[in-house]
């Protein structure tokens, strides 16, 4: 990308995302009229992003530059939750969103081209005291929905699915196509857990691959355990400037399609092979839907996962059979996990592996 890039937003979160990608940019704050159409959230964010783009395009000093603009909203039950006017409205927002799942829409405009990304977020069942404590810690006024997943988000967010960066305000998936040489080509990394990913992500980044972490693990036996491992993966992503995408969690589907009839199979045998196939099929589907030319998996870091069994689980031509055990990959994961203070599980994930582990 030869021309300079202008980020038509004063959002520190969007700037943080671009800096993590190693993209050089300038910031121009825009004051564009916005629409709010609760019946059509996609049109809302698309037209608002375009309006910001057009205002920035016509501003002095913008001639000849690439311009990136964005608009993010929280939407639930036909209502748009934008930025609250004051602390009282912020509390009202959090009360209404408390204990429920909402959708985050981000519209992005780059030189007039537009894209829309969505993610789902479930907030904790918040008490008045928890809401007051969160607002004391985080200024909610410039945050859609009155919360920030990246700043003390664990206080209010129970779970999320989709792109973490989209919830922050700028999905990174379209940027590789838009920015060209300004950003490395991405590889989708199926991420089984944070400790294993801690060895994979730096290696891929050092090779210029820009890993996008895909946390897809419906094999995990409980939602609580799933969230613990997702949190560890988020620490790895944040520490390496990598995007993290969380797939939907559906353990009942995994039990039906993978474990049924194989509950008593030994570890490293048929049930495990079926599990690898299930998670890699989910990864391949996401890769196809989002334009990734390649994907790999962190499963090969662990000495408890035979790499040959993992490699046999997918015949997809985009699957790169990278054996992360090599060059002391597992030792590297232990060292990095300790340095980052990551949660390390003591069983693979499903209830059957827990039985074997005990």
N, C-alpha and C positions, 0 to 999 in steps of 0.2 A: 504494500500500500504506500504509494509515493506521496499522495496528498495528505495534508494534516487532517486530523480528526477532531471534530468539536462534539463534546457531549452536551447536549442542550438540556441540562438538568443540574440543579444545585444539590442533588441527593448525594450525601457522602457514601451511601451504600452502593449506588451505581458506580461511583468513582472507585470504590474499593474493589469491585468486581473487575473493572477494566485494568486496574493496576496489577491485580493478581494474575491476569492473563499476559502481562508484559506489554500492554498496548500503550503507546504514547498518545496523549490527548490533551485538549484544552477544555475548560469548562466555561460555558456561556449560559447564564440563568435566563430562562424565558418566562414571560408573563402572557400566556395565551388564554383566550376564553375556552372554557371546558363545558362539555355536555354531560348529562347524567341521565341515562336511559335504563332504569331498573329492569325493564322487560328485554333489554338487549345489551348485556354487559360487554360482548365482543365488539359491537359497534362503538360503544362508549370508549373503550380503551384505544381502539384503532383510530377513531377520529380525533381524540384528544392528543394522541402521539403525533398524528399528522399536523395538527394545529401548532404544536410546539415546534415541530420541524420547520414549518413554513415561516413562523415568526423568526426563528434563528437564521434561516436561509436568507431572509430579507434584512437582517441586522448588519450594520456596518462592520466590516472586517471578516465577514463570513464567506465572501466570494472565493470560489475555487477550493473550498474545503469540503470534506465529507462531513455529514451531520447525522448524529445518532440521537434520537429522542425517544422517550418512553413514558407510559402512563400505567399506573398500577392501581387496582381497586380490589376490595374484598366484597364478595357477593354471597348472600345467603337468603333463601326463601323469597326471591324476587326483590330484595332490597340491596342497594349499594351502600357500603360502608367506606367512605373516603377518609380524608384526614379530619379528625375532630376539631371543632372550633375552640374548645377549651377543655379543662380537666373534667368538668362535669359531664360533657358529652362523651369524653373518652371512657369514663366509668360506665356510662350507659351502653356504649358499644361493647365493652368487655363483659358486662352483665348479660347482654343478649347473645353474644357469641360463646359464652361460657358453657362447657360441656357438650358442644355441638360441632359439627363439621361444616366448614364453609369452603368456598373456592376462591382462589386468588387468580385474577386475570392481569396479565401484563401485555399491553400493546407496544410494539416497537416500530419505529420508522427510521429507515436508513436511506438517505438520498431519495426519499419518496416511496421506496419499497416498504411494505408493512408485513409484520408477522405477529401472531398472537400465541402466547403460552399460558397454560393453566396448571395449577397445582392445588391439591386439597390439604387443608389444615384442620386438625381437631384440637380445640382448646381444652385445657383441664376444667374440671368443675370447680370454678373459682369462688371462694368466699369473699365477702366484703373486705376482710383484712388482707387477703392476698392481692386483691385489685389495688387497694391503697398502697401496699408495699411495692407493687410493680410500678405504679405511677410515680412513687417517690424515687425509684431507681432510674426509670427511663422516661424521657420526655416524649409523651405520646402524640404531641400536636402535629408533627410532620410525618406521621406514619399512618398509612391506610389501615383502617380497622383498629387503630390505637395501640398496636403492638409491633414489636420488631423481633423477628425470629433470631436475628444475629446478635442481639444485645439483651442478655438475660432472658432469652427466649424460653429456657427450660422452666422458668417460673410460671409461664402461662400455656405453653404448647405441650400437648400430650403426645401428638403424633402428626406426621405429614407424609404426603406421597406426591411424587413429581419432582421437579427441579427445585432444589433449595435456593439457588440463585434467583429463580423466578419469584419466589416469595420475598426475597430481598428487594426485587424491583427491576431485574434485568436478566432475562434468560440468556444463557451464553450459546445455546445451540446454533442460532442463526449467524452468530458473529464470524465464525470461520469462513462461511461463504461470503459474507459481506466484506470482511476485512482482508481476505486473500492472504498475502504473504505477511500481513501484520500479526498473524496468529498461527501457531503450529497446527498441523492437521491432527484431528482428534482420533483417539482409539477408545472404544467403550470397554471399560474394565469391570467385568462381573466381580463384585466385591462380597466375599463371604463374611468378612469381619474386618475390623480396624487393624488388629495386629498383623494379619497377613498382608493387607493392603499397604501397610507402612513400609514393606520391603519392595512392593511392586511399583507404587506410584512414583517414587524418586527415580527408579531405573527407567521407566517409560519416559518421564519428563526429561531426563538426561539425554535420552535418545531422540529428543525433539518430537515426541508423539502426542503431547497434551492429553493425558488420560482423563476421561470423564468417568467417574465412579458410579456404578449401577448397583445399588444395594437391593438384591432380589433374593429373598431367603424365606419363603413361606414354609420351609421345612422346620424352622425354629418353633419349639413346642408352645411357647406362651408369648402373648403380646408384650409382657414386661421384659422378657429376655430379648425379644426383638428390639425393643427400644434401647436397652443397654448396649447392644451391639451396634445399633444405628448411631448412637451417640459417640461411640468410639470411632466409627467410620467418619463422622463429621469432624472430629478432632484431626484426623489424618488429612482430610480434604482441606480444612482451614490452614493447617500447617504447611501444605504444599501448594496452595493456590489452585486447587483442583475443584471442578464442579462435582457435586454429589446429587444423584437422582435416586429417589427411593421408589421402588416398585410397590404395588399394592400388596398387603399382607393377607393371605388367605390360607390358613393352615388346614381348614376343612377340605379345600380343594386338593391340597397336597396329599392329605391322608387318603382321599378317594383315588387320585390318579397315580400316586407313587407307592404308598405304603400298603394299601389294601392287598392282602394275600402274601405280603412279604414282611410281615411284622416280626417274624422270628428269624429272618435271614441274618447271617453273621455280618459284622462290619466288614467293609471293603469288598462286599459281594453284590448280589443282584439289587438289593434295595438301594444301596449307595449309588450304583450305576444308574438306576432309574432316577434318583434324586439329582445327580449331576445333569442328566439329560433334561429333566424338567426345568432346572434353573438356567441352563444354557439355552434352551428353547425360548424362555422368556427374554433372555438377553438378546438373542438373535432377532426376535420380533421387534424389540425396541430399537435395535440397530437399524433394521430395515425401515422402520417407520420414521426414523429421525436422521437418515442419511449418513450413517457411519459405514465406512468401507471396511472396517476391521473391528474385531472384539477379541478379548482374551479373558482369562479368569485368574483370580488370586488363589484359587483352590490348590494350585500346584506348589504353594509355599510350604504347606504342612507336610511333615514326614508321615503323617497318618493318612494322607490321601495319595494313593498310587497315581503318578502322573499319567501312566498309560491308560488307566481306567477313566481318568478325566478326559484325556484326548479322544478316547473312543466314544465319548458321550455326544459329540456333535460332528456331523459331516458337512456343516455349513462352510462354504468356500471362504467366508470372511473370518472364520475362527482361526486365530493365530495361536499355534500350540507352543506357547512360551513356558518353559519349565523354570519357574522362579526358585525352585530348590537349588539350582546350580549357583555357583559362586557364593556359597554360604548364605543363601537366601533366608533360610529359617533362623539362623543365628542373627542375621541382620534384623529380622522382624522382632526377635526377642530384645535386642538392644534398643531398637527404636521405640518399641512398646513401653519399655521401662522409662526411657527418656521422656516420653509423652504422657506417662501415667495412665496408659490405656487399660480399660477393663479387659481381662483375658478370661474367656470362658473355660470351663473344665470338662466340657462335652461338646460333641460336634454340633448338635442343634435339635434334632428330633428327640422325642421321648424314648425311642428305642435305643438311640446311642447313649442316652443318659443311663438307661438300664445296664448297658454293657460297661459304661465307665465306672459304675458303682459296684 
